[in-house]
Amino acid sequence: MKRLSIVALLLVVAALVAGPARARKMTFVRDAEVEHTIRLYATPLFEAAGLNPQTIDIHLIKDDRLNAFVAKGLNLFIHTGLIIRTETPEQLMGVIAHEAGHIAGGHLARLRRRMDEASTTAIASTILGAATAVATGRPGAGVAVTAGGQQVARRGLLRHTRGEEAAADQAAVKYLDRVGRPAEGLLDFMRILEDQTILAPGSQSPYVRTHPLTRDRLAFLRRHVKTAHPDDPEDPAYEADLARLHARMRGKLMGFLQPPGQVLDRFSGDDPGIMGRYARIVAHFRRDDLDRALDGIDALIAAHPEDPWFHELKGQMLFETGNLERAAEAYARAAELAPRSGLLHLGLARALVEKGGDKRLDRAVTHLEAAIDHGERRNAFVWRQLAIARGRLDRMGAAARAMAEAALLRGDLGMAKRQVEKAARKTPESGPARQHLEDLRHRVKRARREKDGG
């Protein structure tokens, strides 16, 4: 292949999912549509749990095993294998509701104690690093960042007690009831896990090992499903919309993460549905059959011209094959339709930066700043792209400040300090730019003290 659809861009921190004694490396996947759909599922559940959705970061891990877990700093990690395996929105919502129960129940405090007892401070930075140091290059599901580092993982580190699991189940069904979602999805998922319990420990999914399943938990869920009365009645149109979103998400991930030939064989019928159509488009793209991929996505756009994610996928395919002008047009339409998606602004800005020219670079700066404002402030790659665009426009002070932000996120404190010093020579003595510079200087000093143990 001329191109890798899964691109490892930055080595940052160690992994910590329960598993072998040696650490597993985690690959984080970024995709605007998938993240939007997961947020759509998670936001009402977090609110039902009394949590602020904006304070909880959601991360997708490229791993075909069933798993999801919460960790330090209000982070929810979901394996792509879990998303692909769940056949209904309710199954994935049930898992998210369960994990929200762990957060609301204060179970993360126990995890922190286990870290302290094991003297694995690197593990804490690993989890936090996943939230703060992920830098991506492409905004589609073909974009990923590999995390690796010290060999600090411990079997069962994230393992919950049976009491915590039961409490999280009880909380989960309460949240699901409050938002009008049936708890059958969580029960269905537990039945999938039940099949895993008969396997040897090394063959079980990480979810079974870290979330012990018991007959009492299954009995509780069965009783609740029989007697539950969710607060809001189900709306058939809404149910159909959710089912389509879920099918699209699964199809897109299959297309990017599974072998293209396998995907095309699986969805070889005349009417594969939206999941199969989406998966086939991506599989053709990954096989360098751009014409068939574009024909497929153009057909979806013709049927759904107001769908930002179809335009985004077209933009990604065109960008990765060097069609920068057309890619910018597709991304511009996507960002117009979903202006609060930072990743869509990033996709457009990348095409503009690559194409070059002062007018395009000016537009790129605007969209990179929009990406920062809409969720990508902790994305080092965005700041680096902003530095490049500003530098090409001869805005050297602003470029140095952006480079300092990127270096801070990567943990390169020496580079951050040098860029702050460079920016100081190019930044006015007063105004917002100087305030940003002084904030950067303070954050660099604080990070150096923390690194030195002070």
C-alpha positions in Angstrom: 0.0 0.0 0.0 1.1 3.5 -0.6 -0.3 4.7 2.6 -0.9 3.4 6.1 -4.4 4.0 7.4 -3.3 3.5 11.0 -0.4 5.9 11.6 1.7 5.9 14.8 2.8 9.5 15.3 4.1 10.0 18.8 5.5 7.7 21.5 4.4 9.1 24.9 3.5 7.0 27.9 3.1 3.4 29.2 0.0 1.4 29.0 -1.8 0.0 32.0 -4.7 -2.3 31.1 -4.7 -5.5 33.1 -2.8 -8.2 31.2 0.6 -9.8 31.0 3.3 -8.8 33.4 4.9 -6.8 30.7 3.2 -3.5 29.7 0.9 -3.5 26.7 1.2 -0.5 24.4 -2.0 1.4 23.6 -2.9 3.0 20.3 -5.4 5.8 20.5 -7.8 6.4 17.6 -9.3 9.8 16.8 -12.3 10.2 14.6 -14.8 13.1 14.6 -17.9 11.1 13.8 -17.2 8.3 16.2 -16.3 10.7 19.0 -19.5 12.6 18.3 -21.6 9.5 18.5 -20.0 8.3 21.7 -20.6 11.7 23.2 -24.2 11.6 22.1 -24.6 8.3 24.1 -22.6 9.4 27.1 -23.7 13.0 27.8 -27.2 12.3 29.1 -25.9 9.3 31.1 -23.2 11.5 32.8 -25.8 14.1 33.5 -28.1 11.5 35.0 -25.2 10.5 37.2 -24.7 14.0 38.5 -21.5 14.4 36.5 -20.4 17.3 34.3 -19.8 15.7 30.8 -17.3 18.4 30.0 -15.0 17.2 32.7 -14.8 13.6 31.5 -12.4 12.8 28.6 -13.3 9.9 26.4 -10.5 8.0 24.6 -10.8 5.3 21.9 -8.1 2.6 22.1 -7.3 0.6 19.0 -7.8 -2.9 20.4 -10.1 -5.7 19.2 -10.7 -7.1 22.6 -13.8 -6.3 24.7 -12.9 -3.6 27.3 -13.8 -0.3 28.8 -12.5 1.3 31.9 -12.3 4.6 33.9 -9.1 5.9 35.3 -7.3 8.9 36.9 -8.5 12.4 36.0 -12.0 11.4 35.0 -11.0 9.5 31.8 -13.2 6.9 30.1 -11.3 4.5 27.8 -13.2 2.4 25.3 -11.7 -0.3 23.1 -12.7 -0.2 19.4 -13.3 -3.9 19.7 -16.1 -3.2 22.2 -17.8 -0.7 19.9 -17.6 -3.1 16.9 -18.9 -6.0 18.9 -21.9 -4.2 20.4 -24.8 -4.8 18.0 -27.1 -2.1 19.4 -26.7 1.4 20.9 -28.3 0.1 24.1 -25.4 -2.4 24.7 -22.8 0.3 24.4 -24.8 2.8 26.5 -25.2 0.1 29.2 -21.4 -0.2 29.4 -21.0 3.6 29.5 -23.7 3.8 32.2 -21.8 1.2 34.2 -18.5 3.0 34.0 -20.3 6.3 35.0 -21.4 4.4 38.1 -17.8 3.7 38.9 -17.0 7.4 38.5 -20.0 8.7 40.5 -19.4 6.0 43.2 -15.9 7.2 43.9 -14.2 4.0 42.9 -11.4 5.9 41.2 -10.1 6.7 44.7 -9.5 3.1 45.3 -7.5 2.9 42.1 -5.3 5.8 43.2 -4.6 3.9 46.5 -3.6 0.8 44.6 -1.2 2.9 42.5 0.3 4.4 45.7 0.6 1.0 47.3 2.4 -0.4 44.2 4.6 2.7 44.0 3.7 3.0 40.4 3.6 6.8 39.9 4.5 6.2 36.3 1.1 4.5 35.9 -0.7 7.6 37.1 1.2 9.7 34.5 0.4 7.1 31.9 -3.3 7.5 32.4 -3.1 11.3 32.6 -0.8 11.3 29.6 -3.4 9.6 27.5 -5.6 12.6 28.2 -3.0 15.4 27.7 -0.3 14.2 25.4 -2.2 12.5 22.5 -1.1 14.3 19.3 -2.7 13.3 16.0 -2.0 14.0 12.4 -5.2 13.0 10.6 -8.7 13.6 11.9 -10.3 10.4 10.6 -10.4 6.9 12.1 -7.2 6.3 10.2 -5.5 8.5 12.7 -3.9 7.1 15.7 -1.2 7.7 18.2 0.8 4.9 19.8 1.5 5.1 23.5 4.4 3.2 25.0 6.9 3.6 27.8 8.1 2.0 31.1 7.2 -1.6 31.8 4.9 -0.8 34.7 1.6 -2.6 34.1 0.4 -4.9 36.8 -2.1 -7.7 36.3 -5.4 -6.7 37.9 -4.3 -3.1 38.7 -7.7 -1.8 37.4 -9.7 -4.7 38.8 -12.8 -3.7 40.6 -14.2 -5.6 43.6 -17.4 -7.5 43.4 -19.1 -5.0 45.6 -18.0 -2.1 43.4 -19.3 -4.0 40.3 -22.7 -4.6 41.9 -22.9 -0.9 43.0 -22.0 0.2 39.4 -24.7 -2.0 38.0 -27.3 -0.6 40.4 -26.2 3.0 39.4 -26.2 2.1 35.7 -29.8 0.9 35.6 -30.8 4.0 37.5 -29.1 6.3 35.0 -30.6 4.4 32.1 -34.1 4.6 33.5 -33.6 8.4 34.0 -32.7 9.0 30.4 -35.4 6.6 29.1 -33.1 3.9 27.8 -33.8 0.2 28.4 -31.4 -1.8 30.5 -31.7 -4.8 28.2 -28.6 -3.5 26.5 -26.5 -3.8 29.6 -28.0 -7.3 30.3 -27.2 -8.4 26.7 -23.6 -7.2 27.1 -23.3 -9.2 30.4 -24.6 -12.3 28.6 -21.7 -11.8 26.1 -19.3 -11.6 29.0 -20.9 -14.7 30.6 -19.6 -16.7 27.6 -16.1 -15.4 28.4 -16.1 -16.6 32.0 -15.7 -20.2 30.9 -12.4 -19.4 29.1 -9.0 -19.7 30.6 -7.9 -16.4 32.2 -5.4 -15.7 29.5 -8.1 -16.0 26.8 -10.7 -13.9 28.6 -11.5 -10.3 27.6 -9.9 -7.7 29.7 -13.4 -6.5 30.7 -14.1 -9.9 32.4 -10.7 -9.8 34.3 -11.2 -6.2 35.5 -14.9 -6.3 36.0 -15.7 -9.6 37.7 -19.0 -11.1 36.6 -21.2 -12.9 39.1 -24.5 -14.7 39.1 -25.9 -12.2 41.5 -25.1 -9.4 39.1 -26.9 -11.2 36.2 -29.9 -12.0 38.4 -30.2 -8.3 39.5 -30.2 -7.1 35.9 -32.8 -9.7 34.8 -35.1 -8.6 37.6 -34.7 -5.0 36.7 -35.4 -5.6 33.1 -38.6 -7.3 34.0 -39.9 -4.5 36.3 -38.3 -1.3 35.0 -40.3 1.6 33.7 -37.9 4.2 32.1 -38.9 7.8 32.7 -39.5 8.6 29.0 -41.3 6.4 26.4 -39.2 5.3 23.4 -39.6 7.4 20.2 -39.5 5.1 17.1 -37.9 7.7 15.0 -35.3 8.4 17.6 -34.6 4.7 18.0 -34.2 4.4 14.2 -31.7 7.3 14.2 -29.7 5.8 17.0 -29.6 2.5 15.2 -28.3 4.1 12.1 -25.6 6.1 14.0 -24.5 2.9 15.7 -24.3 1.0 12.4 -22.3 3.8 10.8 -19.9 3.9 13.7 -19.3 0.2 13.6 -19.0 0.1 9.8 -16.5 2.9 9.7 -14.3 1.3 12.4 -14.4 -2.0 10.6 -13.4 -0.4 7.4 -10.4 1.4 8.9 -9.3 -1.3 11.4 -9.9 -4.6 9.8 -8.3 -6.1 6.7 -9.9 -4.6 3.6 -10.3 -8.0 1.9 -12.1 -9.3 5.0 -14.4 -6.3 5.1 -15.3 -6.6 1.4 -16.0 -10.3 1.7 -18.2 -9.7 4.7 -20.3 -7.0 3.0 -20.4 -8.5 -0.5 -24.2 -8.6 -0.9 -26.3 -6.2 -3.0 -27.8 -4.4 0.0 -25.3 -4.4 2.9 -27.1 -1.5 4.7 -25.4 1.6 5.9 -22.9 -0.3 8.0 -21.8 -2.3 5.0 -21.8 0.6 2.6 -19.6 2.7 4.9 -17.2 -0.2 5.6 -16.9 -0.9 1.9 -16.1 2.7 1.0 -13.3 2.8 3.6 -12.0 -0.7 2.5 -11.8 0.4 -1.2 -10.0 3.6 -0.1 -7.4 1.5 1.9 -6.9 -0.7 -1.1 -6.1 2.4 -3.2 -9.2 2.1 -5.2 -10.0 5.8 -4.9 -12.5 5.9 -7.7 -14.8 3.3 -6.1 -14.4 4.9 -2.7 -15.3 8.3 -4.0 -18.3 7.0 -6.0 -19.5 5.4 -2.7 -19.2 8.5 -0.6 -20.6 10.7 -3.2 -23.7 8.5 -3.4 -24.1 8.9 0.4 -23.6 12.7 0.2 -26.2 12.9 -2.6 -28.7 11.1 -0.3 -27.7 13.1 2.8 -26.2 16.4 1.7 -26.4 17.9 5.2 -24.4 15.1 6.9 -21.0 16.5 8.0 -19.3 13.2 8.5 -19.8 12.0 4.9 -18.2 15.2 3.7 -15.4 14.7 6.3 -14.6 11.2 5.1 -14.5 12.5 1.5 -12.1 15.2 2.6 -9.8 12.7 4.4 -9.7 10.4 1.3 -8.9 13.3 -1.0 -6.3 14.8 1.4 -4.4 11.5 1.8 -4.2 11.1 -1.9 -2.9 14.6 -2.6 -6.1 16.2 -3.9 -5.7 19.2 -1.6 -8.0 21.7 -3.2 -10.9 19.3 -3.3 -10.1 18.1 0.2 -10.3 21.6 1.5 -13.7 22.0 -0.2 -15.0 18.8 1.4 -13.6 19.7 4.9 -15.0 23.3 4.6 -18.5 21.9 4.0 -18.1 19.5 6.9 -16.9 22.2 9.3 -19.8 24.4 8.1 -22.3 21.7 9.0 -20.7 20.8 12.4 -18.8 24.0 13.5 -18.2 22.8 17.0 -16.1 19.8 15.9 -12.5 20.7 16.5 -11.3 17.7 14.4 -13.2 19.0 11.4 -11.5 22.4 11.7 -8.2 20.6 12.0 -8.8 18.6 8.8 -9.6 21.7 6.8 -6.6 23.6 8.3 -4.2 20.8 7.3 -5.4 20.9 3.7 -5.0 24.6 3.6 -1.5 24.5 5.2 -0.3 21.9 2.8 -1.7 23.8 -0.2 0.0 27.0 1.0 -0.4 30.7 0.0 -1.1 33.6 2.3 -4.9 33.6 2.0 -5.0 29.8 2.7 -2.6 30.2 5.6 -4.8 32.9 7.1 -7.8 30.7 6.8 -5.8 27.8 8.3 -4.9 29.9 11.3 -8.6 30.8 11.8 -9.6 27.1 11.7 -6.7 25.9 13.9 -7.8 28.5 16.5 -11.3 27.2 16.2 -10.1 23.6 16.7 -8.4 24.7 19.9 -11.6 26.4 21.1 -13.6 23.3 20.3 -12.0 20.5 22.2 -8.4 20.3 20.8 -6.6 22.5 23.2 -4.6 19.5 24.5 -3.7 18.3 21.0 0.0 19.0 20.4 -0.4 18.4 16.7 -2.9 21.3 16.4 -0.5 23.7 18.1 2.4 22.5 15.9 0.2 23.1 12.7 -0.7 26.5 14.1 3.0 27.3 14.6 3.8 26.3 11.0 1.0 28.4 9.6 1.9 31.5 11.7 5.6 31.0 10.8 4.9 30.9 7.1 3.0 34.2 7.6 6.0 35.7 9.3 4.2 35.9 12.7 7.2 34.6 14.5 6.2 35.5 18.1 2.9 33.9 17.7 4.5 30.9 16.0 6.9 30.5 19.0 4.1 30.6 21.5 2.3 27.8 19.6 5.5 25.8 19.5 5.9 26.2 23.2 2.3 24.9 23.7 3.1 21.9 21.6 6.3 21.2 23.5 4.6 21.5 26.8 2.0 18.9 25.8 4.7 16.5 24.6 6.6 17.0 27.9 9.6 18.5 26.1 10.2 21.2 28.8 13.6 22.3 27.3 12.0 23.0 24.0 9.1 24.8 25.7 11.5 27.1 27.6 13.5 27.9 24.5 10.3 28.8 22.5 9.1 31.0 25.4 12.4 32.8 25.4 12.2 33.2 21.6 8.6 34.4 21.8 9.5 37.0 24.4 11.7 38.8 21.8 8.9 38.9 19.3 5.8 39.6 21.5 4.5 43.1 22.3 5.0 44.3 25.9 1.3 44.4 26.6 -1.9 42.9 25.4 -3.4 39.4 25.0 -0.3 38.0 23.3 1.9 39.1 26.2 -0.6 37.6 28.7 -0.5 34.3 26.8 3.3 34.4 26.9 3.4 35.0 30.7 0.9 32.2 31.2 3.2 29.9 29.2 6.2 31.0 31.2 4.4 30.2 34.4 3.3 26.8 33.2 6.8 25.8 32.0 8.2 26.8 35.4 5.5 24.8 37.2 6.0 21.7 35.0 9.8 21.9 35.7 9.2 22.0 39.4 6.8 19.1 39.3 9.3 17.1 37.2 12.1 17.8 39.7 9.8 16.8 42.6 9.4 20.3 44.0 
